[in-house]
Amino acid sequence: MPAKPRKYKKKKKKEVKPMLFTTLNYKLLGLGVLLVVIGFTAMRIENEVYGFVSLFISPVVILTGYMVVIYAILKRDHKLENPSTKPS
């Protein structure tokens, strides 16, 4: 008996969704995490409770790192929001 021809199902193409973060977002996230690590490391290296770096410099660096991380998470690329409009 001849083999029956197989019927192949057509696979539906999935709609490609843009990524949530762009490369700029990831770079900013990395920079923010790096600033937080540098701030805590500087605080640990000085190892004094009332030292100038521990009291003034490190907290500012750590806070800046956290602000950069929050900005990187909240930043949106407006070009990706409306992909139907293509520049001519």
FIBAKOL-681716 format. One record per residue: residue number from 1; residue in three letters; z, x negated, y negated of N, C-alpha, C in turn. Coordinates in Angstrom, 3 decimals, decimal comma, padded with zeros to 6 digits. Last residue first. Layout:
<sites>
NUM;ALA;Z;X;Y;Z;X;Y;Z;X;Y
...
</sites>
This chain:
<sites>
88;SER;006,302;-010,203;-058,423;004,867;-010,475;-058,328;004,558;-011,874;-058,747
87;PRO;009,152;-009,588;-056,378;008,555;-010,091;-057,613;007,094;-010,454;-057,403
86;LYS;009,819;-006,543;-054,778;009,370;-007,911;-054,610;008,764;-008,396;-055,917
85;THR;012,151;-004,323;-053,857;011,423;-004,791;-055,038;011,100;-006,255;-054,853
84;SER;013,564;-004,073;-051,521;012,276;-003,375;-051,618;011,476;-003,828;-052,842
83;PRO;016,083;-005,213;-051,513;014,972;-006,018;-051,008;013,602;-005,350;-051,148
82;ASN;018,631;-005,222;-053,320;017,498;-004,324;-053,314;016,262;-005,088;-052,836
81;GLU;020,478;-007,297;-052,796;020,913;-005,903;-052,741;019,732;-004,938;-052,645
80;LEU;019,570;-009,851;-053,197;019,568;-009,344;-051,830;019,919;-007,877;-051,730
79;LYS;019,939;-010,324;-055,872;018,570;-010,336;-055,377;018,493;-009,733;-053,979
78;HIS;022,634;-010,496;-056,282;021,973;-009,249;-056,663;020,526;-009,194;-056,191
77;ASP;025,015;-011,624;-054,224;023,716;-012,029;-054,738;022,929;-010,753;-055,022
76;ARG;028,438;-011,518;-055,086;027,290;-010,933;-054,406;026,020;-011,436;-055,053
75;LYS;031,739;-012,666;-054,657;030,439;-012,867;-055,302;029,327;-012,264;-054,446
74;LEU;034,073;-012,504;-053,153;033,657;-011,329;-053,925;032,270;-011,457;-054,545
73;ILE;034,322;-015,025;-051,983;034,284;-013,836;-051,134;033,718;-012,643;-051,893
72;ALA;034,392;-016,705;-054,194;033,322;-016,872;-053,196;033,205;-015,658;-052,293
71;TYR;036,737;-015,847;-055,450;035,450;-015,663;-056,120;034,296;-015,758;-055,122
70;ILE;038,596;-016,703;-053,535;038,479;-015,275;-053,845;037,144;-014,986;-054,531
69;VAL;038,155;-019,497;-053,690;037,945;-018,779;-052,424;037,767;-017,286;-052,684
68;VAL;038,893;-019,993;-056,337;037,514;-020,264;-055,925;037,200;-019,531;-054,617
67;MET;041,615;-019,346;-056,202;040,728;-018,561;-057,067;039,261;-018,768;-056,698
66;TYR;042,542;-021,349;-054,469;042,619;-019,938;-054,067;041,703;-019,058;-054,925
65;GLY;042,035;-023,601;-056,106;041,391;-023,449;-054,798;041,405;-022,014;-054,319
64;THR;043,777;-023,100;-058,218;042,336;-023,151;-058,467;041,563;-022,977;-057,162
63;LEU;046,202;-023,360;-056,845;045,841;-022,068;-057,437;044,345;-022,004;-057,738
62;ILE;046,044;-026,102;-056,205;046,121;-025,096;-055,145;045,703;-023,731;-055,675
61;VAL;046,021;-027,253;-058,766;044,899;-027,490;-057,852;044,878;-026,440;-056,751
60;VAL;048,503;-026,379;-059,705;047,291;-025,991;-060,423;046,065;-026,166;-059,529
59;PRO;050,286;-027,600;-057,881;050,183;-026,134;-057,948;048,930;-025,649;-058,679
58;SER;049,698;-030,431;-058,449;049,377;-029,793;-057,167;049,329;-028,263;-057,233
57;ILE;050,669;-030,866;-061,140;049,268;-031,054;-060,766;048,918;-030,263;-059,502
56;PHE;053,477;-030,154;-061,293;052,490;-029,722;-062,274;051,045;-029,787;-061,769
55;LEU;055,191;-030,959;-059,189;055,546;-029,808;-060,029;054,406;-029,284;-060,885
54;SER;054,003;-033,122;-057,907;054,489;-031,988;-057,112;054,762;-030,754;-057,958
53;VAL;053,492;-034,866;-060,037;052,374;-034,328;-059,259;052,811;-033,089;-058,486
52;PHE;056,128;-035,430;-060,934;055,132;-034,848;-061,840;053,985;-034,194;-061,064
51;GLY;058,934;-034,487;-058,859;057,873;-035,396;-059,286;056,842;-034,672;-060,134
50;TYR;061,118;-033,247;-057,706;060,942;-033,155;-059,156;059,886;-034,133;-059,668
49;VAL;060,837;-033,837;-054,988;060,968;-032,448;-055,428;060,656;-032,312;-056,913
48;GLU;058,438;-035,962;-053,553;059,597;-035,816;-054,435;059,636;-034,377;-054,920
47;ASN;056,072;-036,562;-052,210;057,303;-036,368;-051,445;058,557;-036,413;-052,322
46;GLU;053,404;-037,320;-052,551;054,404;-037,743;-053,532;055,802;-037,622;-052,939
45;ILE;052,192;-036,149;-050,302;052,164;-037,604;-050,470;053,234;-038,066;-051,459
44;ARG;052,482;-033,393;-050,675;053,183;-034,049;-049,562;053,246;-035,567;-049,753
43;MET;050,840;-032,928;-052,821;052,243;-032,546;-052,908;053,067;-033,260;-051,832
42;ALA;048,421;-033,756;-051,797;048,988;-034,482;-052,938;050,473;-034,166;-053,090
41;THR;048,117;-031,757;-049,831;048,228;-033,167;-049,442;048,840;-033,993;-050,564
40;PHE;047,871;-029,453;-051,350;049,027;-029,587;-050,466;049,223;-031,036;-050,020
39;GLY;045,447;-030,148;-052,707;046,680;-029,836;-053,440;047,913;-029,987;-052,574
38;ILE;043,627;-030,457;-050,605;043,929;-031,599;-051,480;045,235;-031,356;-052,240
37;VAL;043,601;-027,822;-049,611;044,070;-028,921;-048,759;044,434;-030,138;-049,599
36;VAL;042,508;-026,505;-051,831;043,837;-026,135;-051,335;044,415;-027,259;-050,481
35;LEU;039,987;-027,751;-051,990;040,945;-027,871;-053,094;042,364;-027,520;-052,654
34;LEU;038,872;-026,903;-049,555;039,090;-028,330;-049,800;040,090;-028,540;-050,937
33;VAL;038,659;-024,192;-050,033;039,556;-024,651;-048,964;039,875;-026,135;-049,154
32;GLY;036,738;-024,299;-052,122;038,062;-023,719;-052,333;039,066;-024,175;-051,286
31;LEU;034,533;-025,457;-050,829;035,138;-026,125;-051,971;036,558;-025,608;-052,221
30;GLY;033,983;-023,477;-048,911;034,358;-024,822;-048,493;035,047;-025,588;-049,605
29;LEU;033,290;-021,369;-050,627;034,423;-021,240;-049,712;034,915;-022,611;-049,260
28;LEU;031,004;-022,469;-051,826;032,179;-022,186;-052,646;033,429;-022,015;-051,787
27;LYS;029,344;-022,572;-049,575;029,688;-023,813;-050,285;030,928;-023,609;-051,144
26;TYR;029,144;-019,851;-048,974;029,767;-020,757;-048,012;030,154;-022,082;-048,663
25;ASN;027,817;-018,931;-051,276;029,134;-018,414;-050,925;029,859;-019,363;-049,972
24;LEU;025,399;-020,315;-051,061;026,286;-020,598;-052,187;027,703;-020,107;-051,899
23;THR;024,250;-019,113;-048,874;024,696;-020,499;-048,741;025,626;-020,885;-049,883
22;THR;025,699;-015,792;-048,784;024,596;-016,726;-048,954;025,135;-018,149;-048,785
21;PHE;026,969;-013,255;-046,624;027,179;-014,357;-047,548;025,927;-015,214;-047,623
20;LEU;025,691;-011,341;-045,023;026,689;-010,916;-045,994;026,912;-011,991;-047,061
19;MET;022,157;-011,364;-044,508;023,494;-011,879;-044,247;024,438;-011,472;-045,363
18;PRO;020,214;-008,338;-044,195;020,503;-009,637;-044,815;021,939;-010,066;-044,510
17;LYS;018,998;-007,080;-041,153;019,898;-006,913;-042,283;020,163;-008,281;-042,890
16;VAL;016,183;-005,856;-039,711;016,858;-007,095;-040,066;017,702;-006,853;-041,308
15;GLU;016,159;-003,418;-037,292;015,999;-003,678;-038,712;016,818;-004,915;-039,074
14;LYS;014,660;-004,083;-034,206;015,859;-003,833;-034,987;015,592;-004,206;-036,434
13;LYS;012,083;-002,456;-032,615;012,456;-003,599;-033,432;013,660;-003,229;-034,272
12;LYS;012,343;-001,224;-029,392;012,360;-000,917;-030,817;012,804;-002,161;-031,574
11;LYS;010,221;-001,939;-026,770;011,491;-002,223;-027,419;011,363;-001,922;-028,907
10;LYS;008,764;000,130;-024,503;008,584;-000,527;-025,786;009,955;-000,719;-026,429
9;LYS;008,901;-000,507;-021,090;009,412;000,243;-022,229;009,169;-000,560;-023,501
8;TYR;006,279;-000,608;-018,825;007,197;-001,359;-019,675;007,610;-000,493;-020,848
7;LYS;005,733;000,302;-015,658;005,684;000,801;-017,025;006,744;000,059;-017,828
6;ARG;003,830;-001,241;-013,166;005,121;-001,065;-013,839;004,886;-000,567;-015,261
5;PRO;001,855;000,208;-010,676;001,920;-000,516;-011,951;003,237;-000,200;-012,660
4;LYS;002,790;-000,214;-007,290;002,648;000,680;-008,436;002,697;-000,137;-009,725
3;ALA;000,866;-002,016;-004,937;002,074;-001,882;-005,748;001,794;-000,983;-006,944
2;PRO;-000,838;-000,519;-002,177;-000,838;-001,284;-003,423;000,432;-001,005;-004,227
1;MET;000,000;-000,828;001,182;000,000;000,000;000,000;000,000;-000,873;-001,247
</sites>
